[in-house]
Amino acid sequence: MPRLSPKFIVLLLTPILVLGILAFIFIDAPPEERPVPMTNEEPVQKPKDAGEPLKQVTIGNSVSGRPIEAYTFGNGDTHLLFVGGIHGGYEWNSILLAYALIDQLTATPSLIPLNLQVSVIPSANPDGLFAVLGTGGRFTLDEARTVTDTEGKGRFNSNKVDLNRNFDCKWQPTSTWRDKPVSAGASAFSEPEAQAIRDFVLQKKPQAVVFFHSQSNAVYASECQNGILPITRNIMNAYSQASGYKAVDSFDAYEITGDAEGWLASINIPAITVELSTHETIEWDKNLAGIKALFEYFNTK
């Protein structure tokens, strides 16, 4: 048998040694440390789960820097907006209702007609929520039931402004809540929370907006200087008939100035206020029926 030269042995063993090192790297290394093969191809994009929000964005921040988020579902040209929690922890059930809607649309995206796009701002006043519950984000029903806010300290933002008096419709520096004077801010849209809603509306130009509140047990139309828009009354009645809440053209328990719904009416966007019957329940079945009625109404337009 001929004797192999050292040079030949090195040439023979080198590929084996290289293969052994590569096998060690790719097989024995933890998954997160394994190198990713480089290619000239773009990575394949994973299809978006049909139940995920099309977009979840921070549209602004509160006075204390807490994020205000919007979740958007669907791809249609007709845009509907739902807003909860403008009165923070004082009306925490309106926030839970908005999150319940987000969960429903995530679980059953087919609920949204193809011509619609739906956005939900679950907590428009995270500072007011924090004042009562110690969180500006999501919370549970059990956590909320451990607190009470009969004096309404969670109704206002960190500047002690009632945000639903800070919009540009009949705005006055001092407005009313029940029989009490409340601050409406230094000027219309002086508060970052109101600015966030305004800017989102002006960008998205929704065909209608629904605000969740409590606890008047009714659905109210909106108006500013020129009365109730025809579509506003139509969607108020559609929500009322499906949900069982009483339809009321105008809130008249006391005078309100600078409300968000009135500002929307002033720029020709129909808006309604859905008032839950208590501060502790979301009345989900009733409100889901009302929401579906709005989807059906705008699905035929």
C-alpha positions as CSV (number, residue, x, y, z in Angstrom):
1,M,0.0,0.0,0.0
2,P,1.5,3.4,-1.0
3,R,2.3,5.8,1.8
4,L,0.2,8.9,2.0
5,S,2.0,12.2,2.2
6,P,1.2,14.6,5.1
7,K,0.0,17.2,2.6
8,F,-2.5,14.7,1.1
9,I,-3.8,13.8,4.6
10,V,-4.4,17.5,5.4
11,L,-6.3,18.0,2.2
12,L,-8.4,14.9,2.9
13,L,-9.2,15.8,6.5
14,T,-9.9,19.5,6.0
15,P,-13.4,19.1,4.5
16,I,-14.3,16.6,7.2
17,L,-13.2,19.0,9.9
18,V,-15.1,21.9,8.4
19,L,-18.3,19.8,8.2
20,G,-17.9,18.8,11.8
21,I,-17.6,22.4,12.9
22,L,-20.7,23.4,10.9
23,A,-22.6,20.5,12.4
24,F,-21.7,21.6,15.9
25,I,-22.8,25.2,15.2
26,F,-26.2,24.4,13.7
27,I,-27.1,21.3,15.8
28,D,-25.7,22.0,19.2
29,A,-26.1,25.7,19.5
30,P,-29.4,27.0,21.1
31,P,-32.0,28.0,18.6
32,E,-31.6,31.7,19.3
33,E,-27.9,31.6,18.7
34,R,-28.0,29.7,15.4
35,P,-26.9,31.8,12.5
36,V,-29.5,32.6,9.9
37,P,-28.5,31.6,6.3
38,M,-28.0,34.7,4.1
39,T,-29.9,34.8,0.8
40,N,-30.6,37.3,-1.8
41,E,-34.4,36.8,-1.4
42,E,-36.7,38.9,0.7
43,P,-38.3,37.0,3.6
44,V,-41.7,35.6,3.0
45,Q,-44.3,37.8,4.7
46,K,-46.5,35.9,7.1
47,P,-50.2,36.6,6.3
48,K,-51.9,38.7,8.9
49,D,-54.3,36.8,11.2
50,A,-57.8,37.8,10.2
51,G,-58.6,38.4,13.8
52,E,-55.8,40.8,14.6
53,P,-56.4,44.5,14.5
54,L,-55.5,46.0,11.1
55,K,-53.6,48.6,13.1
56,Q,-53.1,49.4,16.7
57,V,-51.6,52.9,17.2
58,T,-51.0,55.4,19.9
59,I,-52.8,58.5,18.7
60,G,-51.7,60.8,21.6
61,N,-50.8,60.9,25.2
62,S,-52.5,62.2,28.3
63,V,-51.4,65.2,30.4
64,S,-49.3,62.7,32.5
65,G,-47.9,61.0,29.4
66,R,-50.1,57.9,29.4
67,P,-50.9,56.5,25.9
68,I,-54.2,56.8,24.2
69,E,-54.6,53.9,21.7
70,A,-56.9,53.2,18.8
71,Y,-57.6,49.7,17.3
72,T,-58.7,49.5,13.7
73,F,-60.4,46.5,12.0
74,G,-61.6,45.9,8.5
75,N,-60.6,47.4,5.1
76,G,-63.8,49.1,3.9
77,D,-64.2,52.7,2.8
78,T,-66.9,53.5,5.4
79,H,-65.3,54.2,8.7
80,L,-67.0,54.0,12.1
81,L,-65.4,55.1,15.3
82,F,-66.3,54.0,18.9
83,V,-64.9,55.9,21.9
84,G,-64.9,54.8,25.6
85,G,-63.7,56.3,28.8
86,I,-63.7,60.0,28.1
87,H,-64.8,60.3,31.8
88,G,-62.0,58.0,32.9
89,G,-62.4,56.0,36.1
90,Y,-65.8,57.5,37.0
91,E,-67.3,55.7,34.0
92,W,-64.9,52.7,33.9
93,N,-67.6,50.4,32.6
94,S,-67.6,52.4,29.3
95,I,-63.9,51.4,29.0
96,L,-64.7,47.8,29.6
97,L,-67.5,47.9,27.0
98,A,-65.0,49.3,24.4
99,Y,-62.5,46.5,25.2
100,A,-65.3,44.0,24.9
101,L,-66.0,45.3,21.4
102,I,-62.3,45.0,20.6
103,D,-62.3,41.4,21.8
104,Q,-65.4,40.6,19.8
105,L,-64.0,42.0,16.6
106,T,-60.7,40.2,17.2
107,A,-62.5,36.9,17.7
108,T,-65.1,37.3,14.9
109,P,-63.8,39.7,12.2
110,S,-66.5,38.4,9.9
111,L,-68.9,40.5,12.0
112,I,-67.7,43.6,10.1
113,P,-69.2,44.0,6.6
114,L,-66.7,44.2,3.8
115,N,-67.5,47.9,3.1
116,L,-66.7,49.0,6.7
117,Q,-63.6,49.9,8.7
118,V,-64.1,50.1,12.5
119,S,-61.9,51.9,15.0
120,V,-62.1,51.7,18.8
121,I,-60.5,54.1,21.2
122,P,-61.1,52.2,24.5
123,S,-59.8,54.7,27.0
124,A,-59.8,58.4,26.0
125,N,-58.9,59.6,29.5
126,P,-56.2,57.3,31.0
127,D,-55.3,59.8,33.7
128,G,-58.8,59.7,35.0
129,L,-58.8,56.0,35.0
130,F,-55.5,55.9,36.8
131,A,-56.9,58.2,39.5
132,V,-59.4,55.6,40.4
133,L,-57.9,52.2,39.5
134,G,-54.2,52.9,39.6
135,T,-53.7,51.9,35.9
136,G,-54.1,53.8,32.7
137,G,-54.3,50.5,30.7
138,R,-56.5,47.5,30.6
139,F,-58.1,46.1,33.8
140,T,-60.6,43.5,34.9
141,L,-64.2,43.7,36.1
142,D,-63.2,42.3,39.5
143,E,-60.5,44.9,39.9
144,A,-62.9,47.7,39.1
145,R,-65.6,46.5,41.5
146,T,-63.2,47.0,44.4
147,V,-63.3,50.8,44.0
148,T,-66.0,53.5,44.1
149,D,-65.9,57.0,42.7
150,T,-69.1,58.6,43.8
151,E,-67.5,62.1,43.9
152,G,-66.2,61.8,40.3
153,K,-62.5,62.3,40.9
154,G,-61.7,60.0,38.0
155,R,-64.0,62.0,35.7
156,F,-61.3,64.6,35.0
157,N,-57.8,64.5,33.5
158,S,-54.6,65.4,35.4
159,N,-55.3,69.1,34.7
160,K,-58.7,68.7,36.5
161,V,-60.5,69.4,33.2
162,D,-63.7,67.7,32.1
163,L,-62.6,66.5,28.7
164,N,-66.2,66.3,27.4
165,R,-66.4,70.1,27.9
166,N,-63.1,70.8,26.1
167,F,-64.3,70.5,22.4
168,D,-65.1,73.4,20.1
169,C,-68.9,73.6,20.2
170,K,-70.4,76.3,22.3
171,W,-67.2,76.1,24.4
172,Q,-67.0,78.1,27.6
173,P,-64.1,78.1,30.2
174,T,-66.5,76.9,32.9
175,S,-69.2,74.3,32.2
176,T,-71.5,72.2,34.2
177,W,-71.7,68.6,35.5
178,R,-74.9,68.0,37.5
179,D,-75.2,71.0,39.7
180,K,-71.5,71.7,39.8
181,P,-69.3,74.0,37.8
182,V,-66.4,72.2,36.1
183,S,-63.3,73.4,34.2
184,A,-63.5,73.1,30.5
185,G,-59.8,74.0,30.0
186,A,-58.0,77.2,29.0
187,S,-59.5,77.0,25.5
188,A,-61.3,74.6,23.2
189,F,-58.9,71.6,22.6
190,S,-56.4,72.9,25.2
191,E,-56.1,69.3,26.5
192,P,-53.9,66.7,24.8
193,E,-56.6,64.0,25.1
194,A,-59.1,66.2,23.2
195,Q,-56.5,67.0,20.7
196,A,-55.8,63.3,20.1
197,I,-59.4,62.6,19.4
198,R,-59.8,65.7,17.2
199,D,-56.7,64.8,15.1
200,F,-57.7,61.2,14.7
201,V,-61.2,62.2,13.5
202,L,-59.8,64.8,11.1
203,Q,-57.4,62.2,9.7
204,K,-59.8,59.3,9.4
205,K,-63.0,61.3,8.6
206,P,-65.4,58.7,10.0
207,Q,-69.0,58.5,8.7
208,A,-70.2,58.2,12.3
209,V,-68.9,58.2,15.9
210,V,-70.3,56.5,19.0
211,F,-69.4,57.5,22.5
212,F,-69.9,55.1,25.4
213,H,-70.9,56.7,28.8
214,S,-72.9,55.9,31.9
215,Q,-75.5,56.0,33.5
216,S,-78.5,57.7,31.9
217,N,-79.9,54.5,30.3
218,A,-80.5,56.1,26.9
219,V,-79.1,56.9,23.4
220,Y,-78.7,60.6,22.7
221,A,-78.4,62.4,19.4
222,S,-75.8,65.2,18.9
223,E,-76.2,68.7,17.7
224,C,-74.4,72.0,17.8
225,Q,-75.6,75.2,16.3
226,N,-77.6,73.8,13.4
227,G,-79.7,71.1,15.0
228,I,-79.5,67.3,14.7
229,L,-78.2,65.9,11.4
230,P,-80.7,63.6,9.7
231,I,-78.3,60.6,9.7
232,T,-77.6,61.2,13.4
233,R,-81.3,60.6,14.2
234,N,-81.4,57.6,12.0
235,I,-78.5,55.9,13.7
236,M,-79.8,56.9,17.2
237,N,-83.0,55.2,16.4
238,A,-81.3,52.1,14.9
239,Y,-79.2,51.6,18.0
240,S,-82.1,52.3,20.3
241,Q,-84.5,49.8,18.6
242,A,-81.9,47.0,18.5
243,S,-80.6,47.6,22.1
244,G,-83.7,48.6,24.0
245,Y,-82.2,51.9,25.2
246,K,-84.6,54.8,25.0
247,A,-83.9,57.2,22.1
248,V,-83.6,60.9,23.2
249,D,-83.0,63.8,20.8
250,S,-81.3,66.0,23.4
251,F,-79.8,65.7,26.8
252,D,-81.6,68.3,28.9
253,A,-80.9,67.4,32.5
254,Y,-78.5,70.4,32.6
255,E,-76.7,72.6,30.1
256,I,-73.7,71.2,28.4
257,T,-71.1,73.1,26.5
258,G,-68.0,72.0,24.7
259,D,-69.0,68.3,24.3
260,A,-67.2,66.1,21.8
261,E,-70.5,64.9,20.1
262,G,-71.5,68.5,19.5
263,W,-68.2,69.4,17.9
264,L,-68.6,66.4,15.6
265,A,-72.1,67.6,14.6
266,S,-70.6,71.1,13.9
267,I,-68.2,69.5,11.3
268,N,-71.1,67.4,9.9
269,I,-70.1,64.0,11.4
270,P,-73.0,62.2,12.9
271,A,-72.4,61.2,16.6
272,I,-74.5,59.5,19.2
273,T,-74.0,58.9,23.0
274,V,-74.8,55.5,24.4
275,E,-75.4,55.8,28.1
276,L,-75.3,52.6,30.1
277,S,-77.9,52.2,32.8
278,T,-75.4,51.8,35.7
279,H,-71.7,52.5,36.4
280,E,-71.0,48.8,37.1
281,T,-72.2,46.8,34.1
282,I,-71.5,46.8,30.3
283,E,-74.8,45.4,29.2
284,W,-73.0,43.5,26.5
285,D,-75.9,41.8,24.8
286,K,-77.8,45.0,24.4
287,N,-74.9,46.9,23.1
288,L,-73.7,44.2,20.7
289,A,-77.2,44.3,19.2
290,G,-77.0,48.1,18.8
291,I,-73.5,47.8,17.3
292,K,-74.7,45.2,14.8
293,A,-77.6,47.4,13.9
294,L,-75.2,50.2,13.0
295,F,-73.1,47.9,10.9
296,E,-76.2,46.8,9.0
297,Y,-77.3,50.5,8.6
298,F,-74.0,51.5,7.1
299,N,-73.7,48.2,5.1
300,T,-76.6,49.3,3.0
301,K,-75.3,52.8,2.3
